Amino acid sequence: MSTPVSAELRPYSGSDPDKYKAAITVVIEQGQPIYGDLSPAERQAVLEAAIAAIRAALPDLQAPATITTQDVTTA
């Protein structure tokens, strides 16, 4: 099972994405194991909402985003 763990955006202007203005990273870390964790769907929703909010805050910049997942195995 893949669990979303982080999102990264690199906002830039112009036509060269390698000339980005910042690297913005949003990370979801697990809380105390006794209380459980967010489901993969909840994690995905949180990261997508963060991406949307960051893009809305930077309307004059292009902000491609990537979401990183981590494979989780249970024994």
C-alpha positions as CSV (number, residue, x, y, z in Angstrom):
1,M,0.0,0.0,0.0
2,S,1.3,3.5,-0.9
3,T,0.8,6.2,1.7
4,P,1.2,9.9,0.7
5,V,3.8,11.5,2.9
6,S,4.8,14.9,1.4
7,A,4.2,17.4,-1.4
8,E,6.7,19.8,-2.9
9,L,6.2,22.9,-5.0
10,R,8.8,25.0,-6.8
11,P,7.1,28.2,-7.9
12,Y,8.7,30.1,-10.8
13,S,7.9,32.8,-13.3
14,G,8.9,32.9,-16.9
15,S,9.6,29.9,-19.0
16,D,12.4,28.2,-17.1
17,P,11.2,25.9,-14.3
18,D,14.9,25.5,-13.2
19,K,14.8,29.1,-12.0
20,Y,12.4,28.6,-9.2
21,K,12.0,31.1,-6.4
22,A,11.6,28.7,-3.5
23,A,11.2,25.0,-2.7
24,I,8.1,24.6,-0.6
25,T,7.7,21.2,1.2
26,V,4.7,20.0,3.1
27,V,5.3,16.9,5.2
28,I,2.8,14.7,7.1
29,E,4.4,12.8,9.9
30,Q,2.7,10.2,11.9
31,G,1.6,11.2,15.4
32,Q,1.7,8.9,18.4
33,P,1.1,5.3,17.2
34,I,-1.3,4.6,20.0
35,Y,-3.8,7.1,18.4
36,G,-3.5,5.7,14.9
37,D,-2.7,7.6,11.7
38,L,-4.5,9.5,9.0
39,S,-5.8,7.1,6.2
40,P,-4.0,7.3,2.8
41,A,-7.1,9.1,1.4
42,E,-7.0,11.7,4.3
43,R,-3.3,12.3,3.7
44,Q,-3.9,12.7,-0.1
45,A,-6.7,15.2,0.6
46,V,-4.6,17.2,3.1
47,L,-1.7,17.4,0.6
48,E,-4.0,18.4,-2.3
49,A,-5.6,21.1,-0.2
50,A,-2.1,22.4,0.8
51,I,-1.1,22.5,-2.9
52,A,-4.3,24.4,-3.8
53,A,-3.8,26.9,-1.0
54,I,-0.1,27.6,-1.9
55,R,-1.0,28.0,-5.6
56,A,-3.8,30.4,-4.6
57,A,-1.4,32.4,-2.5
58,L,1.0,32.8,-5.5
59,P,-1.3,33.6,-8.4
60,D,1.4,35.2,-10.5
61,L,3.7,32.2,-10.4
62,Q,3.6,28.8,-11.9
63,A,3.8,26.1,-9.2
64,P,4.1,22.5,-10.4
65,A,3.7,20.1,-7.6
66,T,4.7,16.5,-6.8
67,I,3.3,14.3,-4.1
68,T,5.6,11.7,-2.7
69,T,4.3,8.3,-1.4
70,Q,5.9,5.7,0.8
71,D,5.2,2.0,0.4
72,V,3.9,0.6,3.6
73,T,4.0,-3.1,4.3
74,T,2.3,-4.9,7.1
75,A,3.5,-8.2,8.5
